[in-house]
């Protein structure tokens, strides 16, 4: 009891009430290592089947992990989970890879190619 009071006085309760969550808890620590891995693969544009194959899991298990990720991040889709993962620093922002020709292109052409890359990335995300 004394130990719990010491922790409480420092703003960090030793034991949280049943069902309570610590708002200071980071998104990274909320997700299990496997959930982080599934989110990372989803951010790379892999379908549930491809994630399952990559991790030697069933499609059903991957779907379960994704549902846990959605709940923990407070989202409802893979795209929202990826965006939340990027925002919370769980996964890196995808980088656009342009061909060597882009280095010689004028600004308008470069902007057009970047837009096409983003659209292609989004379409790949929607098909999964």
ABEGO torsion letter per residue (X at the ends): XAAAAAAAAAGBBABBBBGBBBAABBAAAABBAAAAAAAAAAAAGBBAAAAAAAAGBBAAAAAAAAAAAAAAAGBABAAAAAAAAAAAGABBBBBBBBBAAAAABBAAAAAAAAAAAAAAAAAAAAAX
